[in-house]
Every structure is written in structure tokens, then in C-alpha cells.
């Protein structure tokens, strides 16, 4: 009886590699979409939880609180870009600036993937909560956009101060 040598032939090995490459090529675009949705959900959850913390703090301490975009964790930035992080602080005198280091309640310095951009609606760079938990002024919308310039998620705060988030399923251009 003839015994065949153990192992794989070169043809079997090449065929296995080809199948593996095809399956990987088909799966990569799907995995990229899953990864992006995960980063969007993480950003929305972080924003919403900080907004809820700001609101609860304003109510329990009976003081104004401000949530604003911040690059350094000490000062609010004057632009609408929240991608670099944000800052939550008590605003005793209502000037919408950090007056003392003790007033800083929370700093989020790396909130999102570097592939996402978060911008606030025109005319509203900050979110301020009054002692009754309401958010004075107009509604605030934070838009989350991907690298392709498409809107992928939003966090919206109404005048009552309640935040809500939504994933965008239809491809829309990112608001300017």
C-alpha cells in the first residue's frame, strides 16, 4: 500500500489564500461602517451624558452651569467645533467663562475618533443650564459628521434642557 506524504500541496495552499483574500476584501467595507457607527454612538453618548450631568448639577446646586467646546480643558473656545473636547463648569456670575479652577466640574479631552467632526448650530457655541434645569436661548444642535462630509448623527437640546440623540440613516451633507 502506497502512503501519501502528509501536508498540503502548493495548489491547495494558494487556493486557500485566494479564498481568504476574497472573504477579507468583502468584509472590510462592512467592518469600516460598523466601526464608524460605533464611534458616532460613543460620541453621542458622551455628549448626552455630559449634558445630563450639567443639567442635574444646575438643579441640585441651584447654580448656572455651562458646557462648551474646549481645546485645553481650561477655557471655552470661541468657535463651533466640539471635536477637540469640551468643558463643564459652574458659572456663578453668568459671564460664561471659567473664573476659578474649582468651578471646573468635568473635562472631556478626547471625545471622538479623529475621523469625526462635531459642530454646534450657528449662533450657539455653548450650552448653558439655568438653576431650574432649563436651557435658555434657542435649541442647540450638535452635528456629528464623518470624513466624507456627511452628517451621521446629531444631539439636540431643547429649551427645557433635555438632550436627545439620533443616528442619521439617509446620507445628508454636513451643515456648515
C-alpha positions in Angstrom: 0.0 0.0 0.0 1.4 3.4 -1.0 1.3 6.2 1.6 0.8 9.7 0.5 3.0 12.3 2.2 1.3 14.4 4.9 0.8 18.2 4.3 -0.7 20.5 1.7 0.1 20.9 -1.9 1.1 24.2 -3.3 -2.2 24.4 -5.2 -4.2 23.8 -2.1 -2.3 26.4 -0.2 -2.8 29.0 -3.0 -6.5 28.2 -3.3 -6.9 28.7 0.5 -5.1 32.0 0.4 -7.2 33.2 -2.5 -10.4 32.4 -0.7 -9.2 34.1 2.5 -8.3 37.3 0.5 -11.7 37.3 -1.2 -13.6 37.0 2.1 -11.4 39.7 3.7 -12.0 42.0 0.8 -15.7 41.6 1.1 -15.8 42.1 4.9 -13.6 45.2 5.2 -16.1 47.8 3.9 -18.7 46.3 6.3 -16.3 46.5 9.2 -15.4 50.1 8.4 -19.1 51.0 8.6 -19.6 49.2 11.9 -16.6 51.0 13.3 -17.8 54.4 12.2 -21.3 53.8 13.7 -19.7 52.7 17.0 -17.6 55.9 17.1 -20.7 58.0 16.4 -22.7 56.3 19.1 -19.9 56.7 21.6 -19.6 60.5 20.8 -23.4 60.9 21.1 -23.5 59.0 24.4 -20.6 61.1 25.8 -22.2 64.3 24.8 -25.6 63.4 26.2 -24.2 62.2 29.5 -22.3 65.4 30.0 -25.4 67.4 29.1 -27.4 65.5 31.6 -24.7 65.9 34.2 -24.7 69.7 33.6 -28.4 69.9 33.9 -28.6 67.8 37.1 -25.7 69.9 38.6 -27.5 73.1 37.8 -30.6 71.9 39.5 -29.0 70.3 42.6 -26.6 73.1 43.3 -29.1 75.8 42.2 -26.4 77.4 40.0 -25.8 78.0 36.4 -23.7 75.5 34.6 -22.0 75.8 31.1 -20.9 73.1 28.7 -18.7 74.4 26.0 -16.1 73.3 23.4 -12.6 73.4 24.8 -9.2 72.5 23.4 -7.2 72.9 26.6 -9.7 72.0 29.3 -9.4 75.4 31.0 -11.2 77.8 28.6 -14.1 77.7 26.2 -13.1 78.1 22.5 -15.0 80.8 20.6 -15.7 78.6 17.6 -18.4 76.0 17.0 -16.0 73.0 16.8 -16.5 70.5 19.6 -14.3 67.8 18.1 -11.3 68.6 20.4 -13.2 68.2 23.6 -15.5 70.1 25.9 -15.6 71.6 29.4 -18.3 71.6 32.1 -18.1 74.3 34.8 -20.2 76.2 37.3 -20.9 79.8 36.2 -21.6 81.8 39.3 -21.6 85.2 37.8 -23.1 84.3 34.4 -20.2 85.5 32.3 -19.9 82.1 30.5 -16.2 81.8 31.4 -14.3 79.8 34.0 -13.4 82.2 36.8 -11.8 79.7 39.2 -10.2 76.3 38.7 -12.6 74.9 41.4 -15.5 75.7 39.2 -14.5 73.1 36.6 -16.6 70.0 37.0 -15.6 67.8 34.1 -13.3 67.9 31.1 -13.6 65.6 28.1 -10.3 65.9 26.1 -10.6 63.1 23.6 -14.3 62.7 22.9 -14.3 61.2 19.5 -12.5 59.4 16.8 -10.2 61.7 14.8 -12.3 60.8 11.8 -15.4 62.6 13.2 -16.2 66.3 13.4 -18.7 67.8 15.9 -20.0 71.3 15.3 -22.7 73.2 17.0 -25.6 75.1 15.4 -25.0 78.7 14.1 -25.1 81.3 16.8 -24.9 78.8 19.7 -21.5 77.7 20.7 -22.2 76.9 24.3 -24.9 75.1 26.3 -25.9 76.9 29.5 -28.2 75.5 32.1 -30.1 77.7 34.5 -30.8 76.7 38.1 -34.2 75.3 37.2 -32.6 72.9 34.6 -33.8 74.8 31.5 -31.5 75.8 28.7 -32.0 79.4 27.9 -32.0 80.6 24.3 -32.7 78.6 21.1 -32.4 74.9 20.7 -28.8 73.6 20.3 -28.0 71.0 17.7 -24.6 69.3 17.7 -23.9 67.7 14.3 -21.6 64.8 14.0 -20.0 64.4 10.6 -17.7 61.8 9.0 -14.6 62.4 6.9 -16.6 62.3 3.7 -18.5 65.4 4.9 -21.8 63.5 5.6 -24.0 64.0 8.6 -24.0 60.8 10.6 -25.5 61.8 13.9 -27.0 64.6 16.0 -27.5 65.6 19.6 -30.3 68.1 20.1 -31.1 70.0 23.3 -34.5 71.7 23.6 -35.3 74.8 25.7 -36.4 72.7 28.5 -32.9 71.4 28.7 -33.5 67.8 27.6 -31.0 66.3 25.2 -31.8 63.6 22.6 -29.7 62.0 20.0 -30.4 60.4 16.7 -28.4 58.5 14.1 -28.8 59.7 10.6 -29.6 56.9 8.1 -30.1 59.0 5.0 -26.9 60.5 3.6 -27.1 64.2 4.1 -24.4 66.9 3.7 -22.9 68.2 6.9 -24.3 71.5 8.0 -21.9 74.4 7.5 
